[in-house]
Amino acid sequence: MQQLFYNGKILIDNHFREDCAIVVENGVIVDVCYMTEINSNDYKKIDLKGFLLIPGLIDIQVNGGGGVLFNQEITLEGVNSIVSAHAKYGTTACLPTLITDDCNKMDKAISVIQDCLTNEILGVLGIHLEGPYLNKRFKGVHKENKIIQLTQQAVESLCQIKKGTVLITLAPENVKKEFIKQLSRSGIKVFAGHTSADYQQTLDAIASGVIGFTHLFNAMPDMHKRNPGIVVAALEDDQTYCGIIADGFHVDYAMLRLAINAKDKGKMILVTDAMPSVGSTEKTFELFGQNITCTQGKCLTDDGILAGSDLDMLSAVRNSVNNLNLSLEEAVNMASLYPAKLLEVEDKMGQISIGKQANFVQITPDIFQLNTWINGQKQ
């Protein structure tokens, strides 16, 4: 039987509509119509009770959740736990993210995500490899002895991945331009991050195929009036995307407001960089032998180094509205439509419209989650 979502304020075409209903069949939106046009007795009815309904959120950087770190539990069960934890906060699709690790761990992670895609595990779009081809100077919490140089053999292996999206974060100043071109030509999304690239090196990397920047401002040189660096190059370019962590800890909100105003609309993306603490009552975990403690939303090593975040996507949306002077509509776009376009899945998700997957989040007016649906299935 078709589902009917009604009696809510539904985000359609960038406006919240109170006069519309959504018809879903087999996990896909088949109609967006006025309530007066339908006989509600013909459907399984989902009463939204006047609350807001937005498209499901898409997170391109998820290290963990529900007490699970992807690096430590590279299994179908581990991925399921992470995805389920984030669904509680509105994330309906994501890229499980492997932090810099040994090559055998990378191979296993790629294989597991391929299995997830083969088995159509809800919420998994591919994999984000954050490293290991980084700059040790800007390693952050990544393990220095696991950072390595990208080789031709590794490039060829990455280019053989068949299913889903592959996003890789690398330091372009340490990688041959031809390698970036090969990865890009194969369909891999290449981001710059954990990098010391200067302004010109960044422009060259963009020309070679870099299409985005991982957690802008973090793990890269600061802007300087006589040395604009990677941040200015990223903000100037009108084709590349920038991921930002809107938790108030990684970057001051004033800097994020400045960056959003400087960057072309549609190119700033909210990400979480989430750790196992999201969706878990346990707020301590171990990362490569280091103890990580999450206090008041901030994840820190014992030495005070930021280690990912305790942020979820709906909180990132809420923070963007409350602290970045964004409308709810634009904040949702940064968490749904824009990442869908980056990942080239906007034909399937990112908006509430006919033909797209029934990925929804029901939220309160103050932007807290009530219910989440993935492919029409309540999570």
Secondary structure per residue as TSV (DSSP state, phi and psi in degrees):
chain	resnum	aa	ss	phi	psi
A	1	M	-	360.0	141.9
A	2	Q	-	-67.8	147.3
A	3	Q	E	-96.2	145.7
A	4	L	E	-123.9	114.1
A	5	F	E	-95.5	120.8
A	6	Y	E	-148.0	173.4
A	7	N	S	60.7	44.9
A	8	G	S	-142.9	174.9
A	9	K	E	-97.9	104.6
A	10	I	E	-103.9	130.2
A	11	L	E	-78.8	105.3
A	12	I	E	-130.3	127.4
A	13	D	T	52.6	41.7
A	14	N	T	69.8	17.8
A	15	H	E	-136.3	144.0
A	16	F	E	-83.6	121.7
A	17	R	E	-111.9	131.8
A	18	E	S	-98.5	-10.2
A	19	D	S	-100.9	6.0
A	20	C	E	-113.3	158.2
A	21	A	E	-131.7	160.7
A	22	I	E	-120.1	133.4
A	23	V	E	-107.9	129.1
A	24	V	E	-122.5	134.9
A	25	E	E	-137.1	127.0
A	26	N	T	53.0	39.9
A	27	G	T	80.5	6.7
A	28	V	E	-125.1	142.6
A	29	I	E	-72.9	120.1
A	30	V	E	-108.5	-13.0
A	31	D	E	-161.0	144.6
A	32	V	E	-124.5	115.5
A	33	C	E	-144.5	171.2
A	34	Y	E	-80.8	144.2
A	35	M	G	-59.1	-31.6
A	36	T	G	-68.6	-12.9
A	37	E	G	-91.2	-6.1
A	38	I	S	-128.0	158.1
A	39	N	-	-99.1	104.6
A	40	S	G	-66.0	-11.6
A	41	N	G	-73.2	-13.2
A	42	D	G	-86.7	3.1
A	43	Y	S	-130.9	160.6
A	44	K	E	-81.7	113.7
A	45	K	E	-92.2	133.6
A	46	I	E	-116.3	104.2
A	47	D	E	-81.5	116.0
A	48	L	-	-80.5	-6.0
A	49	K	T	55.2	34.8
A	50	G	T	83.3	-3.3
A	51	F	-	-81.0	173.8
A	52	L	E	-86.1	144.5
A	53	L	E	-124.9	123.5
A	54	I	E	-122.6	160.9
A	55	P	E	-64.8	152.4
A	56	G	-	-57.9	145.4
A	57	L	E	-87.0	151.3
A	58	I	E	-125.2	120.9
A	59	D	E	-114.5	120.2
A	60	I	E	-92.0	3.2
A	61	Q	E	-146.3	89.7
A	62	V	E	-126.1	102.8
A	63	N	-	-78.8	-28.6
A	64	G	E	-174.6	-178.6
A	65	G	E	169.9	157.3
A	66	G	T	62.8	28.2
A	67	G	T	84.2	4.2
A	68	V	E	-115.1	131.6
A	69	L	E	-101.8	126.8
A	70	F	T	-54.4	-42.6
A	71	N	T	-57.4	-30.5
A	72	Q	T	-97.2	-16.3
A	73	E	-	-137.6	74.8
A	74	I	-	-86.0	76.6
A	75	T	S	-144.1	165.1
A	76	L	H	-59.5	-39.3
A	77	E	H	-65.5	-39.7
A	78	G	H	-63.3	-45.1
A	79	V	H	-62.6	-43.3
A	80	N	H	-58.8	-40.4
A	81	S	H	-64.4	-41.5
A	82	I	H	-65.2	-48.2
A	83	V	H	-62.8	-43.2
A	84	S	H	-63.3	-39.8
A	85	A	H	-62.7	-42.7
A	86	H	H	-77.1	-24.6
A	87	A	H	-61.6	-28.2
A	88	K	T	-65.8	-14.8
A	89	Y	T	-120.4	25.1
A	90	G	T	92.5	-3.4
A	91	T	E	-81.9	117.9
A	92	T	E	-109.1	-5.6
A	93	A	E	-155.4	143.4
A	94	C	E	-157.6	168.9
A	95	L	E	-111.8	100.8
A	96	P	E	-52.8	136.1
A	97	T	E	-117.1	125.3
A	98	L	E	-96.7	119.5
A	99	I	E	-74.0	153.3
A	100	T	S	-35.8	124.6
A	101	D	-	-155.4	-178.8
A	102	D	-	-65.3	155.6
A	103	C	H	-61.0	-35.4
A	104	N	H	-67.0	-31.8
A	105	K	H	-68.4	-39.6
A	106	M	H	-60.7	-47.6
A	107	D	H	-59.5	-42.4
A	108	K	H	-65.9	-41.9
A	109	A	H	-63.0	-43.4
A	110	I	H	-61.8	-43.6
A	111	S	H	-63.0	-43.4
A	112	V	H	-64.8	-41.7
A	113	I	H	-67.6	-35.8
A	114	Q	H	-61.0	-40.0
A	115	D	H	-64.8	-39.9
A	116	C	H	-59.1	-43.3
A	117	L	H	-69.8	-38.6
A	118	T	H	-62.2	-40.8
A	119	N	T	-88.0	5.1
A	120	E	T	53.0	49.7
A	121	I	-	-66.0	122.0
A	122	L	T	-59.9	134.1
A	123	G	T	94.6	-4.6
A	124	V	B	-105.3	122.3
A	125	L	-	-106.4	-16.8
A	126	G	E	160.2	-147.5
A	127	I	E	-139.4	145.7
A	128	H	E	-113.2	118.7
A	129	L	E	-98.9	101.4
A	130	E	E	-91.2	84.3
A	131	G	-	104.6	-178.2
A	132	P	S	-94.3	15.1
A	133	Y	S	-93.5	62.8
A	134	L	-	-112.8	-179.4
A	135	N	-	-101.3	122.5
A	136	K	G	-61.1	-27.6
A	137	R	G	-63.4	-31.1
A	138	F	G	-117.5	41.8
A	139	K	-	-71.3	-23.3
A	140	G	T	60.6	-127.1
A	141	V	T	-89.6	-3.7
A	142	H	S	-65.3	146.7
A	143	K	-	-76.2	120.1
A	144	E	G	-60.7	-40.0
A	145	N	G	-74.8	-3.1
A	146	K	G	-102.9	-5.5
A	147	I	-	-78.6	127.7
A	148	I	-	-135.2	172.8
A	149	Q	-	-85.7	142.9
A	150	L	-	-75.4	133.6
A	151	T	-	-115.5	165.2
A	152	Q	H	-60.8	-39.3
A	153	Q	H	-62.2	-42.5
A	154	A	H	-66.2	-39.6
A	155	V	H	-60.3	-47.6
A	156	E	H	-62.4	-37.7
A	157	S	H	-65.8	-44.3
A	158	L	H	-62.6	-37.9
A	159	C	T	-70.4	-10.9
A	160	Q	T	-88.3	-6.6
A	161	I	-	-63.9	128.8
A	162	K	-	-94.4	-41.3
A	163	K	S	-109.8	147.4
A	164	G	S	72.5	-175.7
A	165	T	E	-89.4	136.8
A	166	V	E	-116.6	120.1
A	167	L	E	-114.9	130.6
A	168	I	E	-125.4	131.2
A	169	T	E	-98.3	126.8
A	170	L	E	-142.3	165.7
A	171	A	-	-94.8	104.4
A	172	P	G	-62.2	-26.3
A	173	E	G	-68.8	-17.4
A	174	N	G	-103.8	5.5
A	175	V	S	-124.8	136.1
A	176	K	-	-60.4	138.8
A	177	K	H	-57.4	-36.8
A	178	E	H	-64.5	-33.8
A	179	F	H	-64.9	-42.6
A	180	I	H	-62.4	-41.3
A	181	K	H	-62.6	-43.0
A	182	Q	H	-62.4	-46.1
A	183	L	H	-61.3	-46.1
A	184	S	H	-62.0	-43.9
A	185	R	H	-63.7	-27.9
A	186	S	T	-81.0	-5.7
A	187	G	T	100.9	-1.2
A	188	I	-	-73.8	137.0
A	189	K	E	-85.6	115.4
A	190	V	E	-102.4	120.9
A	191	F	E	-112.6	150.4
A	192	A	E	-96.9	134.6
A	193	G	-	-169.9	162.8
A	194	H	S	47.1	59.5
A	195	T	-	-140.2	151.9
A	196	S	-	-108.9	16.0
A	197	A	-	-54.7	136.2
A	198	D	-	-87.3	-175.2
A	199	Y	H	-59.1	-50.7
A	200	Q	H	-69.2	-39.1
A	201	Q	H	-61.1	-36.2
A	202	T	H	-68.2	-43.3
A	203	L	H	-60.3	-41.6
A	204	D	H	-64.2	-39.1
A	205	A	H	-65.1	-40.4
A	206	I	H	-62.7	-42.6
A	207	A	H	-63.2	-27.3
A	208	S	H	-84.7	-17.4
A	209	G	T	136.8	-0.3
A	210	V	E	-67.1	127.9
A	211	I	E	-116.0	2.1
A	212	G	E	-167.9	178.1
A	213	F	E	-135.3	128.1
A	214	T	S	-83.1	131.2
A	215	H	S	30.6	75.2
A	216	L	T	-48.1	138.9
A	217	F	T	85.5	-35.4
A	218	N	T	-87.6	139.8
A	219	A	T	59.1	42.0
A	220	M	S	-158.7	160.1
A	221	P	-	-63.0	149.3
A	222	D	-	-72.5	157.9
A	223	M	-	-68.0	147.6
A	224	H	B	-143.3	145.7
A	225	K	T	-60.2	-29.1
A	226	R	T	-109.4	0.3
A	227	N	B	-142.9	79.6
A	228	P	-	-60.0	-34.7
A	229	G	H	69.8	-167.0
A	230	I	H	-66.9	-34.6
A	231	V	H	-64.2	-45.1
A	232	V	H	-66.0	-41.1
A	233	A	H	-60.6	-40.0
A	234	A	H	-65.5	-41.8
A	235	L	H	-74.9	-30.2
A	236	E	H	-71.6	-36.9
A	237	D	-	-70.8	133.7
A	238	D	S	-94.2	1.8
A	239	Q	S	-109.6	-24.8
A	240	T	-	-86.1	160.9
A	241	Y	E	-106.6	152.2
A	242	C	E	-126.5	124.0
A	243	G	E	-85.9	137.8
A	244	I	E	-132.0	143.8
A	245	I	-	-102.8	103.8
A	246	A	-	-93.8	65.8
A	247	D	S	-112.7	-3.1
A	248	G	S	81.6	-4.6
A	249	F	S	-106.6	-45.9
A	250	H	S	-68.4	-39.1
A	251	V	S	-143.8	137.8
A	252	D	-	-61.8	141.2
A	253	Y	H	-59.0	-31.9
A	254	A	H	-62.8	-39.4
A	255	M	H	-67.3	-38.3
A	256	L	H	-67.0	-39.4
A	257	R	H	-61.1	-42.7
A	258	L	H	-61.3	-45.0
A	259	A	H	-65.3	-43.2
A	260	I	H	-63.1	-39.7
A	261	N	H	-68.4	-28.7
A	262	A	H	-82.7	-30.1
A	263	K	S	-87.4	146.6
A	264	D	-	-57.4	138.1
A	265	K	T	-60.6	137.2
A	266	G	T	98.3	-2.4
A	267	K	-	-115.1	-2.5
A	268	M	E	-98.6	131.1
A	269	I	E	-124.8	132.6
A	270	L	E	-79.1	134.3
A	271	V	-	-133.1	164.3
A	272	T	-	-104.4	-37.3
A	273	D	-	57.2	38.0
A	274	A	B	-69.9	146.7
A	275	M	-	-109.6	177.1
A	276	P	T	-57.3	-21.7
A	277	S	T	-66.0	-24.0
A	278	V	T	-67.1	125.4
A	279	G	T	76.9	16.1
A	280	S	-	-132.5	147.1
A	281	T	S	-79.3	-16.7
A	282	E	-	-84.8	117.0
A	283	K	-	-108.4	18.8
A	284	T	E	-130.2	146.3
A	285	F	E	-157.2	170.5
A	286	E	E	-109.9	137.8
A	287	L	E	-132.3	109.4
A	288	F	T	50.2	44.3
A	289	G	T	83.7	-3.7
A	290	Q	E	-98.5	139.6
A	291	N	E	-83.3	127.3
A	292	I	E	-114.1	129.9
A	293	T	E	-120.7	131.8
A	294	C	E	-106.2	115.4
A	295	T	E	-127.9	124.5
A	296	Q	T	51.0	41.1
A	297	G	T	88.2	-4.3
A	298	K	E	-108.8	128.1
A	299	C	E	-100.1	121.9
A	300	L	E	-134.2	146.8
A	301	T	E	-75.6	172.0
A	302	D	T	-63.4	-20.6
A	303	D	T	-90.4	2.7
A	304	G	S	85.3	17.3
A	305	I	-	-90.4	132.9
A	306	L	B	-61.1	133.7
A	307	A	-	-128.9	80.8
A	308	G	S	68.0	-155.0
A	309	S	B	-142.4	166.9
A	310	D	S	-106.4	28.8
A	311	L	-	-95.6	141.2
A	312	D	-	-111.0	165.2
A	313	M	H	-66.9	-39.1
A	314	L	H	-68.1	-33.7
A	315	S	H	-66.0	-36.2
A	316	A	H	-63.1	-40.5
A	317	V	H	-63.4	-46.8
A	318	R	H	-61.5	-44.1
A	319	N	H	-62.1	-36.5
A	320	S	H	-67.1	-37.0
A	321	V	H	-71.4	-44.6
A	322	N	H	-78.5	-27.0
A	323	N	H	-123.1	-14.1
A	324	L	S	-112.1	7.4
A	325	N	-	60.4	32.3
A	326	L	-	-98.0	149.9
A	327	S	-	-70.5	158.1
A	328	L	H	-61.1	-38.0
A	329	E	H	-59.9	-45.4
A	330	E	H	-70.7	-39.0
A	331	A	H	-61.5	-40.7
A	332	V	H	-64.7	-41.5
A	333	N	H	-57.9	-40.3
A	334	M	H	-67.9	-19.2
A	335	A	H	-106.6	-1.0
A	336	S	T	-141.6	-68.0
A	337	L	H	-64.2	-47.1
A	338	Y	H	-67.7	-43.8
A	339	P	H	-64.1	-31.4
A	340	A	H	-62.8	-40.8
A	341	K	H	-66.8	-42.3
A	342	L	H	-56.4	-46.0
A	343	L	T	-83.7	-1.4
A	344	E	T	59.8	42.2
A	345	V	-	-122.2	19.4
A	346	E	T	-66.8	-14.6
A	347	D	T	-74.8	-15.0
A	348	K	T	-112.8	-26.8
A	349	M	S	-156.0	175.8
A	350	G	S	107.3	-18.1
A	351	Q	S	-148.7	163.0
A	352	I	-	-96.4	101.2
A	353	S	-	-157.9	162.3
A	354	I	T	-59.6	135.0
A	355	G	T	95.8	-14.2
A	356	K	S	-92.9	160.2
A	357	Q	B	-62.5	147.0
A	358	A	-	-81.8	68.3
A	359	N	-	-103.5	108.8
A	360	F	E	-131.5	156.7
A	361	V	E	-132.5	123.8
A	362	Q	E	-91.2	125.4
A	363	I	E	-131.1	160.1
A	364	T	-	-80.8	166.1
A	365	P	T	-59.7	-27.0
A	366	D	T	-94.0	19.2
A	367	I	S	68.7	51.0
A	368	F	-	-118.8	145.1
A	369	Q	E	-75.5	138.8
A	370	L	E	-110.3	-49.2
A	371	N	E	-148.0	153.5
A	372	T	E	-131.9	138.3
A	373	W	E	-123.9	134.5
A	374	I	E	-119.7	122.6
A	375	N	T	51.5	38.8
A	376	G	T	78.4	-1.8
A	377	Q	E	-97.9	122.0
A	378	K	E	-67.1	131.7
A	379	Q	-	-94.5	360.0
